[in-house]
Amino acid sequence: MKHILKIFLLAVFALAFVRPMSAQIGITVAFGPPALPVYDQPICPGDGFLWTPGYWAYDDDDGYYWVPGTWVEAPEPGFLWTPGYWGWENGGFLFHEGYWGTEVGFYGGISYGYGYFGDGFEGGRWDGGHFFYNRAVLNIDVTNIHNVYETRVEHNDVTRVSYNGGEGGISRRPSAHEEEVEHQRHVPPVAAQMQHVQAARSNPQMRAESNHGKPPVAATSRAGEFSGRGAVAAKSEGAPYKPAPPRTGTPRPEASRPEGGAPANANPAHAKDLQQHQIQSNPSSGDPRTDMQYQQDQQKMVNQQNQEHQKLQQQQDKEDQKIAKQNTPQRSQQVEQRHQQQTQQLEQKHTQQQQQMQQRAPAPKPAPRKPE
């Protein structure tokens, strides 16, 4: 009974908070986030909690804001957290959401610290259904947690850069194994993490324009708790703070993506003009298992569609490079026309798939009738 209740609560919170998180992922920002602030890790609150590092998120109205690092219980034994990261793509910075899985995947080569030094995770491991903490990397109270070990890790190339690609960004690309991990079974952020993000988003002190890269709460012992002994302030900003460029009041096309995942550009000429698809939020049907299965089906479809985007873009980029060497304007125009046709046909196919998926959405639970 407790297990069923836990699943129900997880589904309710996931459905309640899916829209704010999706909005964060769907926005492309013209300028990169501030450097990662310097802070101490709060002590682990108990056995079974895993560290999720802090990062800069983005809001259309308030710009970048800091989501403090925090300790969170894994959704399943054996699961590890792959942090999200900002990456330069098609002329802007796009946020790649973090996820839970049996292996740690690519997170932009960002050195978040405390086990996440840009490649994998060195803060602990699962063994026999229990998580064992590397006390040389994580802040663990050994009087309360006994499943610990000590393996010192040295990293000489520590940097506070918070994004991959672009000017001044981390240049690391995913390995073949990390690309494999990307296509394995994943679990999205749990309800506690979603609530944690919302708490940071609604706190004016977390905004970069207010704290200048040095948030007053850089990390917390438990998700959502931004005060008390478990809240840790940043020691310093990771690099001199650069104010965001003045806003023109005109949103980028990527930030005004219409409902349903269709690209803002109604007539994309090239696959690189397309924005990544996202899952859509739906009202609760009253059946947590059905809702979670539908969300997983959506994620599978979206992953496949984004892979098709990438494959077509790679193909078109190769053809563009080839035709550029030939220097034949007429041939170049023919290729561009074909690219536009390919791109629009692909998006028409994806739109149909999304419509079919929406038709399969679980019916929302009817509201109880009021007595007459």
N, C-alpha and C positions, 0 to 999 in steps of 0.2 A: 504494500500500500504506500509506504514512504517513497519507494522508487517511482511509482506512477505519479505521485504528487510532485516529485522533483522534476519529472519530465514535463508535467503540465505547467509548472511555474516557469521553467526554462522557455517553453514555447510561447507563453504569454508575454514574457519580457522581451523575447526576440522579436515578436511581431510588433510590440509596442514601440520599439526603438529602431526598427530597421530603416525607416526613412531618413532620420538624421545621419546615420552612418553612410547610407548610400549617397546622400548629397555630398558628403565629404569626398568619397571616392570619385564621383563624377566630375569634379571641378578640376580644371587645368589652370594653374597659376603662372603668370608670366615671370615671376621672380622667386628665387629659392627661399626656404625657411632660414631663420637664424641658426647660428651654431648651437650645438648641444651644450647646455649649461653644465658646470662642474658641481657635483653634489655627492653626499655620502648616502649609501644605501641603508634604509631603515632595517631594523632587525626582523627576521622572518617571524611571523606571528604564530606559526605552528607547523607541525608535520603535515606534509601533503601540499603545501603552498609552493607555487613556482613564481619566479621573478619575471615580470613583463616590463621592459624598459620604457622610460618616458620618451615622448616624441612631440614634434610640433604638428598640430592639426591646423586646418584652415576653415574659416567661415567667411561667407561673402560679405557680411556686414562688418565684422570686427577684425578680419585678417587672420594672421597666424596666432594661435593660442597654444599654450603648453598643456599637454596631458601628462600628469606626473607618473613616474614609474611606480609600480605597486606590486604587491604579492597577491596572487590569485590561485584558487584551486583548479587543477586541470579538470576538464569535462569527463575524462576517462583515464584510468590508470594506463601508463605507457605513453601518454600524449605529451608533447613538448610544444612550446610556443615559438612560432616564427614571427618576428616583429614586422610591422609594416614599414614602408620607406617611400620617400619621394624620389622619383626618377624623371630625368629630362626626356621628353618624347614629343616629337612633332612641334617643336617651338614653344614648349611650356613644361611645367613640372606637374606630373600626375602622381597621386598617392596610390600606392599598392597596399591594400589592406592586409593586416596580419592574420594568421590562422593557427589553429591547433592541428597537429598531426603526429604520426609516430616518428617522424624525422624532421629536423630543422632544415628548411629550404633556404632559398636566396633572399637576403634582405638588404640588397644594395651595396654590400661591403661596408656598411655603416658600423663604426665602432661605438656601440651603445654602452659598452662596459659591463662589468659584473657578469661575465661569462659570454656575452655577445660582443666578440671582438672583430666582427666583420665576416667571419666564416664559421658556421656551425655554432654550437653552444658547449662551453667548457665549465659550466657551473654545477653540473650534476648529471646523474643518470638513473634510469629505472632498473630495478632488479627485483624479480619475484613479486611484482605488484607494489613495491615500495620505492619511493624516490630517495636516493642517496645524494647528499649535498656535499659539494666540494668547498670545505670551509676556508680554503686558501683564496677563494674567489667571492663567495657569498657571505653575508653577515648572519651567522647562525649562532644561537644560544645552545651550546652543547649540553647544558644542564637539563634542557627540555627536549632537545632533539638529539638522538644518539646514532641515527643512521647517517653518519658523516664519513668523509675521507679527506685527504689533503694532497692535492697535486698542484704544485705551483705552475703558473702560466706566465710567460714573459712575452710582451708585445712592445717592440721598440718603435713601431710606426703608429703610435696612438695619435689620433686626430679628432677634432671636435666637429668636423664637417658633417652636416646632417642630410645630405642628399647625394644621389648618384647621377653622374653625367652633367652636362652643362658646364658653364664657366666655373672653375674652381671646385667642381664636384668630384666624388670618388669615381675612378675610372674602371673599377672592377666589373666584370661581366659574369653571368652565372655559368657554373661548370656543367658538364653533361649530367652529372648526378643530381645537381640542384634542379636542373630542368625536369628530370624524372620525378623528383619529389614534388614539383609544382603540379604534376598531374595525378598524384596520389589522392586518396581520400582525405578531405580536410573537414574541420569543424570551425565555423565562424566564431568570433569573439563571444564569450558567454555573457549572460545577463549582467553580471557584476561589472564586467568591462564596459559594456554599453552605458550603464548607469554612471560609471566613472568618467567616461568621455562627456556625457551630458553635464555632469557637475563641473567639469573643467570649462566647458563651453559657456556655461552661464555665469562663470566667475570672472568679473572684469579684471581682477589682478593677474589672471593667467594670460591675458592678451600681451603679445610681444610689444605692442605700441605703448603699453603701460609699464611693463617690467623691464623693457629694453634688453631682453635676452637673459635676465636673471630672475626667474619666477620665485615668489615668496614661498611657494610649495612646489618643490621639485620632485619629491617622492613621498609616498605614504606607505604605512604598514599594511593597511587594508584599503581596498577599492572604495572610493567615494568619501573617505574620511580625510578632510582637508584641514583639520585642526587637532590639537592635542599632542601628546608625546610622540605619536607615530608619524606626524607630519614633519618633513625635513625641508628646510629652505636651501636654495642654491648657494654655494660658496661664491661663485662668480659666473659671469657669462663666459661661454667657450671661446669667444672672439669679440673684438670691438663691434658693438651693435650698429647696424646700418638701417636707418629708417626705411620703411616701405616707400616705393615711388608714389607720388600723388595720384589719387584715383581720378579718372576722367568721367566716371559716372556711366560709362558704356561697358556692359559686361562682355567678356570674351564669349564667342559662340559656344565654346565647350561648356560654359557655366549655365547656359540656358537650354540645356537638352530637354526636349519635350517628353511628356510621360510616355512610357512604353519603350524607351531605349532607342528611338530613332535618332539619327544624327541631326545636329542643329542645321547643317548645310543640306538643303533639300535636294541639291543636285551635285553630289560629290564627284569630283573628276578623277580622284585617285584614292586608293585604299588608305593612304597615309592621312587623308582628310577625315577619315571616320573616327569616331570616338568609341571607346570600349563600351560594350553592352553591360547592363547591370540587372540584377534580379529586382522584381517589383514587390512592394508590400501588399498584403491582402488582409482583409478582416479575418478574425479568428472564426473557424467553423465550429468550435466547441470540442473538436477532437484533436488533441495535441499531436498524436502520431500521424494523422492525416495531414495536418498543417506542416509538420516537419518534413514529411516525405515529399510534399509538393514543393517546399523550399529547396530540397535537395535536387529535385527534377529540374527546377528552374536554374539552379547553379550549374548543373551538368550541361544544359542547353547553352547557357551564357558562355561557359568555358569553351565549348565547341565553336560557337560563333566568333569569339575573339581569336581563337586559333586560326579560323578561316580568314579573318581580317589580316592577321600577321603573315600567313602564307601568301595571300594575294599581294600584299605590299612588297614582300621580298621578291616575288616574281616580277612585279611591275618595276621595281627599282633596278633589277638586273637589265630589263629591256630598255629602260631609260638610259642607263650607263652605256649600253651597247650602241643605241641610236645616236647618243651624243658624240661618240667617236667617229661615226660615219658622216656627220655634218650634212645631212640631207633634210632640209626643212619640210618637203612634201611628205617624206616617209615619217618624220617626227610627228606631223599633224595626224597622220593615219593611226600611229601608235597611241597618241593621246586620246583620240576618239574611241579606240578600242578599250583603253583603260577606263574611260568614263562609263562605257557600256558595261564592262565587267563589274565595276564598282556598284553601279546602280542596280544591276541584276542581283548581286549578292545581298544588298540591303533589302531589296524586295523579297527575296527568299527569307531573310531573317525576320522581316516584319510579319510575314505569313506564319512563321514558326511561333513568334511571340503571340500572335492572335490565337493560334491553336492552343498554345499553352494556357492562355487566359480563359479559354472556354473550358479547360479542365480544372480550373481553380475550384477548390472546395466551397460549397455554398455557405455563406455566413450563417451563424446560428440565429434563428429568429428571436426577436425580443419577446419576452413573456407578455401575454395579453393581460391588460388591466381588467379587473372585475368590473362588470357593468353596474 
